[in-house]
């Protein structure tokens, strides 16, 4: 039996070694030289396409978009110039340049489809030059809308997380709280938070408070459910060892159960964050007179679809930044998982 296992392991290792190129590792491979020329080549191609079809576009939009592509090309060429003297920059460029090049080529294809070939009807699908012009010309209102959305999102998210952590720990640890809390979760939780917007607008004294409450409700269900699941699934051996050493119930909750449940809690935090994004946009289009959701509804009412897409670009950057910060927090809190669980 042992000889069979050794033969199996040997054949597996030989197969793995044959599938990996010589000089490469499982974590990273040496970047090829052409990787560093992807962004300059794609930027020059996009600039050439834009200049070839720019006669059918307004002069202001053409100038801004040409300037944008020129800045991308200039930074890429400057990076190539200092590439041999800056190893960290070389690693960063090898990792980021293919994605940036794909994005620039996507912009070029977008411009060809909308401006040149007219496969998508105007004004519903403007070209990238029109979106960039709307983004620059209406930057003050976009910044104000982003700021108000951040206040609403953080207010509702932090309120929902605070309440959810308390209820989740109580439901997961105390049998009486689980008896009364689980039916409430099963009845109220599956209802979409946006369905409570009409009731929240009636009960709340202001539209801002109603939006914060609805966002908190959207966050509350997934964080509570996964926190309770993580607390209740704490290994009994951990609790037995702590009790043997004389740990109190408070110590068991805050120093044993909650740390053991942190992976499950962070899954709930990510799910709640995604639900808060959706609820934020819907709540702003209904009652709030500011924010990115309100801006999209307002621009659509005036058929300013360039501004609609500009707001969508801001939303993508805004939401992805917050998600990245939560990932960084997860990496710092759960640093003990690295090496045992592949993220």
C-alpha positions as CSV (number, residue, x, y, z in Angstrom):
1,X,0.0,0.0,0.0
2,X,2.8,2.4,0.9
3,X,4.6,1.6,-2.4
4,X,1.4,2.3,-4.4
5,X,1.1,5.7,-2.6
6,X,4.7,6.5,-3.3
7,X,4.3,5.7,-7.0
8,X,1.1,7.8,-7.2
9,X,2.8,10.8,-5.5
10,X,5.8,10.4,-7.9
11,X,3.7,10.4,-11.0
12,X,1.7,13.3,-9.7
13,X,4.8,15.4,-9.0
14,X,6.2,14.5,-12.5
15,X,2.9,15.6,-14.1
16,X,2.9,18.9,-12.2
17,X,6.6,19.6,-13.0
18,X,5.9,18.9,-16.7
19,X,2.9,21.4,-16.7
20,X,5.0,24.2,-15.2
21,X,7.4,26.0,-17.5
22,X,11.1,25.9,-16.7
23,X,12.1,28.9,-14.6
24,X,8.6,29.6,-13.5
25,X,7.0,29.2,-10.1
26,X,3.5,28.6,-8.9
27,X,3.2,32.2,-7.5
28,X,4.6,34.3,-10.3
29,X,6.4,34.0,-13.7
30,X,9.0,36.3,-15.2
31,X,7.1,39.0,-17.3
32,X,7.8,39.1,-21.0
33,X,9.2,42.3,-22.5
34,X,6.2,42.8,-24.7
35,X,3.9,43.1,-21.7
36,X,5.4,46.5,-21.0
37,X,4.5,47.8,-24.5
38,X,0.8,46.8,-24.3
39,X,-0.3,50.2,-22.9
40,X,1.7,52.4,-25.3
41,X,0.6,50.4,-28.3
42,X,-3.1,50.4,-27.2
43,X,-3.0,54.1,-26.4
44,X,-1.5,55.0,-29.8
45,X,-4.1,52.8,-31.5
46,X,-7.0,54.4,-29.6
47,X,-5.6,57.8,-30.3
48,X,-5.3,57.1,-34.0
49,X,-8.9,55.7,-34.2
50,X,-10.2,58.7,-32.3
51,X,-8.4,61.3,-34.6
52,X,-9.7,59.4,-37.6
53,X,-13.3,59.6,-36.6
54,X,-13.3,62.8,-34.5
55,X,-14.7,65.0,-37.3
56,X,-18.2,63.9,-36.4
57,X,-17.9,64.9,-32.8
58,X,-17.9,68.3,-31.0
59,X,-14.6,70.0,-30.7
60,X,-14.6,70.2,-26.9
61,X,-15.3,66.5,-26.5
62,X,-12.6,65.6,-29.1
63,X,-10.0,67.8,-27.4
64,X,-10.6,66.4,-23.9
65,X,-10.6,62.8,-25.1
66,X,-7.4,63.3,-27.1
67,X,-5.8,64.9,-24.1
68,X,-6.8,61.9,-21.9
69,X,-5.3,59.4,-24.3
70,X,-2.2,61.5,-24.6
71,X,-1.8,61.5,-20.8
72,X,-2.1,57.7,-20.8
73,X,0.5,57.4,-23.5
74,X,2.8,59.8,-21.8
75,X,2.7,58.0,-18.5
76,X,3.2,54.7,-20.2
77,X,6.3,55.9,-22.1
78,X,7.7,57.6,-18.9
79,X,7.3,54.2,-17.1
80,X,9.2,52.5,-19.9
81,X,12.0,55.1,-19.6
82,X,12.6,54.4,-15.9
83,X,11.8,50.7,-16.1
84,X,15.4,49.4,-15.9
85,X,16.2,51.5,-12.8
86,X,13.1,50.8,-10.6
87,X,12.4,47.1,-9.9
88,X,9.1,47.7,-7.9
89,X,7.8,49.8,-10.8
90,X,8.6,46.9,-13.2
91,X,6.6,44.5,-11.1
92,X,3.7,46.9,-10.8
93,X,3.7,47.5,-14.6
94,X,3.8,43.8,-15.3
95,X,0.7,43.2,-13.2
96,X,-1.3,46.3,-14.2
97,X,-0.4,47.0,-17.8
98,X,-2.4,44.2,-19.5
99,X,-5.6,45.3,-17.7
100,X,-5.0,48.9,-18.6
101,X,-4.3,48.0,-22.2
102,X,-7.5,46.0,-22.4
103,X,-9.5,48.9,-20.9
104,X,-8.0,51.3,-23.5
105,X,-8.9,48.9,-26.3
106,X,-12.4,48.6,-24.9
107,X,-12.7,52.4,-25.1
108,X,-11.6,52.3,-28.7
109,X,-14.1,49.6,-29.6
110,X,-16.8,51.6,-27.8
111,X,-16.0,54.6,-29.8
112,X,-16.1,52.7,-33.1
113,X,-19.4,51.1,-32.3
114,X,-21.2,54.3,-31.2
115,X,-19.6,57.1,-33.2
116,X,-18.4,55.5,-36.4
117,X,-20.7,52.5,-37.0
118,X,-23.8,53.8,-35.2
119,X,-24.7,50.4,-34.1
120,X,-26.1,51.8,-30.8
121,X,-28.7,54.6,-31.1
122,X,-27.9,58.2,-29.9
123,X,-28.4,59.8,-27.5
124,X,-28.8,56.7,-25.4
125,X,-25.3,55.5,-26.0
126,X,-22.8,58.3,-26.3
127,X,-19.2,57.7,-27.1
128,X,-16.4,57.8,-24.5
129,X,-15.5,61.4,-25.5
130,X,-19.0,62.5,-24.6
131,X,-18.9,60.7,-21.3
132,X,-15.5,62.2,-20.4
133,X,-16.8,65.7,-21.3
134,X,-19.8,65.3,-19.0
135,X,-17.6,64.0,-16.3
136,X,-15.3,67.1,-16.5
137,X,-18.0,69.7,-17.1
138,X,-20.3,68.6,-14.4
139,X,-17.6,67.7,-11.8
140,X,-18.9,70.0,-9.1
141,X,-22.3,68.4,-9.0
142,X,-20.9,65.0,-9.3
143,X,-18.5,65.6,-6.4
144,X,-21.4,66.9,-4.3
145,X,-23.5,63.9,-5.2
146,X,-20.7,61.5,-4.4
147,X,-20.1,63.2,-1.0
148,X,-23.8,62.9,-0.1
149,X,-23.9,59.2,-1.2
150,X,-20.9,58.5,1.0
151,X,-22.6,60.0,4.0
152,X,-25.7,58.0,3.4
153,X,-23.9,54.8,2.7
154,X,-21.5,55.0,5.7
155,X,-24.3,56.0,8.0
156,X,-26.6,53.2,7.0
157,X,-23.9,50.6,6.7
158,X,-22.3,51.3,10.1
159,X,-25.7,51.5,11.8
160,X,-26.7,48.2,10.2
161,X,-23.4,46.4,11.0
162,X,-23.6,47.6,14.7
163,X,-27.1,46.3,15.2
164,X,-26.4,43.1,13.2
165,X,-23.3,42.2,15.3
166,X,-25.2,42.6,18.5
167,X,-28.2,40.6,17.3
168,X,-26.0,38.0,15.6
169,X,-23.9,37.4,18.7
170,X,-27.0,37.1,20.9
171,X,-28.8,34.7,18.5
172,X,-25.7,32.6,18.0
173,X,-24.9,32.3,21.7
174,X,-28.0,32.5,23.8
175,X,-30.7,29.9,23.3
176,X,-33.6,32.1,24.3
177,X,-32.5,34.9,21.9
178,X,-32.2,32.2,19.2
179,X,-35.7,31.0,19.9
180,X,-37.2,34.5,19.4
181,X,-34.8,35.9,16.9
182,X,-34.6,33.2,14.2
183,X,-38.3,33.4,13.4
184,X,-37.9,37.2,13.0
185,X,-34.9,36.7,10.7
186,X,-36.8,34.1,8.6
187,X,-39.8,36.4,8.2
188,X,-38.3,39.9,7.9
189,X,-34.9,39.0,6.4
190,X,-36.0,37.7,2.9
191,X,-38.1,40.8,2.2
192,X,-36.0,43.1,0.0
193,X,-35.0,46.3,1.9
194,X,-36.3,48.4,-1.0
195,X,-39.8,47.2,-0.4
196,X,-39.7,49.0,2.9
197,X,-39.0,52.4,1.3
198,X,-42.7,53.6,1.2
199,X,-43.2,52.7,4.8
200,X,-39.9,54.3,5.8
201,X,-40.8,57.5,4.1
202,X,-44.1,57.7,6.0
203,X,-42.6,56.8,9.4
204,X,-39.4,58.8,9.1
205,X,-39.3,62.6,9.6
206,X,-36.9,63.2,6.7
207,X,-35.9,61.4,3.5
208,X,-32.3,61.2,4.6
209,X,-33.2,59.3,7.8
210,X,-35.5,57.0,5.9
211,X,-32.7,56.2,3.4
212,X,-30.2,55.5,6.2
213,X,-32.8,53.2,7.9
214,X,-33.5,51.3,4.7
215,X,-29.8,50.8,4.0
216,X,-29.2,49.6,7.6
217,X,-32.1,47.1,7.2
218,X,-30.5,45.8,4.0
219,X,-27.2,45.3,5.8
220,X,-28.7,43.9,9.0
221,X,-30.0,40.6,7.6
222,X,-26.9,39.0,6.0
223,X,-24.5,40.2,8.7
224,X,-26.8,39.0,11.5
225,X,-27.4,35.6,9.8
226,X,-23.7,34.9,9.2
227,X,-22.6,36.2,12.6
228,X,-25.1,34.0,14.3
229,X,-23.9,31.0,12.2
230,X,-20.3,31.7,13.0
231,X,-20.9,32.0,16.7
232,X,-23.1,28.9,16.9
233,X,-20.5,26.8,14.9
234,X,-17.6,27.6,17.2
235,X,-15.7,24.5,17.9
236,X,-16.7,22.9,21.2
237,X,-13.0,22.0,21.9
238,X,-12.1,25.7,22.0
239,X,-14.9,26.4,24.5
240,X,-14.1,23.3,26.6
241,X,-10.4,24.3,26.9
242,X,-11.3,27.9,27.9
243,X,-13.8,26.7,30.5
244,X,-11.2,24.3,31.9
245,X,-8.9,27.2,32.4
246,X,-11.6,29.1,34.3
247,X,-12.8,31.5,31.5
248,X,-16.0,33.4,32.3
249,X,-18.9,33.7,29.9
250,X,-17.9,37.2,28.8
251,X,-14.4,35.8,28.0
252,X,-15.9,32.9,26.0
253,X,-18.0,35.3,23.9
254,X,-15.5,38.1,23.2
255,X,-12.2,36.2,23.2
256,X,-13.2,32.7,21.9
257,X,-16.5,32.7,20.0
258,X,-16.2,36.1,18.1
259,X,-12.6,35.6,17.0
260,X,-13.5,32.1,15.8
261,X,-16.5,33.5,13.9
262,X,-14.6,36.3,12.2
263,X,-14.3,34.6,8.7
264,X,-18.1,34.1,8.7
265,X,-18.6,37.6,9.9
266,X,-16.6,39.1,7.1
267,X,-18.6,37.2,4.5
268,X,-21.7,38.8,6.0
269,X,-20.0,42.2,5.9
270,X,-19.2,41.8,2.2
271,X,-22.8,40.6,1.4
272,X,-24.2,43.5,3.4
273,X,-21.9,46.0,1.6
274,X,-23.2,44.8,-1.8
275,X,-26.8,45.0,-0.6
276,X,-26.2,48.5,0.7
277,X,-24.9,49.7,-2.7
278,X,-28.1,48.5,-4.4
279,X,-30.4,50.0,-1.7
280,X,-28.5,53.3,-1.7
281,X,-29.1,53.9,-5.4
282,X,-32.8,52.9,-5.2
283,X,-33.4,55.0,-2.0
284,X,-31.8,58.1,-3.6
285,X,-34.0,57.8,-6.7
286,X,-37.1,57.7,-4.6
287,X,-36.9,60.3,-1.9
288,X,-33.5,61.8,-1.4
289,X,-32.7,65.0,-3.3
290,X,-28.9,64.4,-3.6
291,X,-26.5,61.6,-4.3
292,X,-25.4,59.6,-7.2
293,X,-28.7,57.7,-7.6
294,X,-30.6,61.0,-7.6
295,X,-28.1,62.4,-10.1
296,X,-28.7,59.4,-12.5
297,X,-32.5,59.9,-12.3
298,X,-32.1,63.7,-12.8
299,X,-29.8,63.3,-15.8
300,X,-32.1,60.7,-17.4
301,X,-35.1,63.0,-17.0
302,X,-33.3,65.6,-19.1
303,X,-32.0,63.0,-21.6
304,X,-28.4,63.8,-20.6
305,X,-27.2,60.2,-21.1
306,X,-23.5,61.3,-21.1
307,X,-24.0,62.4,-17.6
308,X,-25.7,59.2,-16.7
309,X,-22.7,57.2,-17.9
310,X,-20.4,59.6,-16.1
311,X,-22.3,58.9,-12.8
312,X,-21.9,55.2,-13.5
313,X,-18.2,55.6,-13.9
314,X,-18.1,57.4,-10.5
315,X,-20.2,54.7,-8.9
316,X,-17.8,52.0,-10.2
317,X,-14.8,53.8,-8.7
318,X,-16.6,54.7,-5.5
319,X,-18.0,51.3,-4.7
320,X,-14.8,49.4,-5.8
321,X,-12.7,51.7,-3.5
322,X,-14.9,50.9,-0.5
323,X,-14.9,47.2,-1.3
324,X,-11.1,47.3,-1.6
325,X,-10.8,49.0,1.8
326,X,-12.9,46.2,3.3
327,X,-10.7,43.6,1.7
328,X,-7.7,45.4,3.3
329,X,-9.4,45.3,6.7
330,X,-10.1,41.6,6.2
331,X,-6.5,40.9,5.3
332,X,-5.3,42.6,8.5
333,X,-7.8,41.0,10.9
334,X,-7.5,37.5,9.4
335,X,-3.8,37.5,8.8
336,X,-3.6,34.2,10.6
337,X,-5.4,32.5,7.8
338,X,-2.7,33.2,5.2
339,X,-0.9,30.0,4.3
340,X,-3.8,27.8,5.4
341,X,-6.7,29.2,3.3
342,X,-6.1,30.5,-0.3
343,X,-7.9,33.8,-0.8
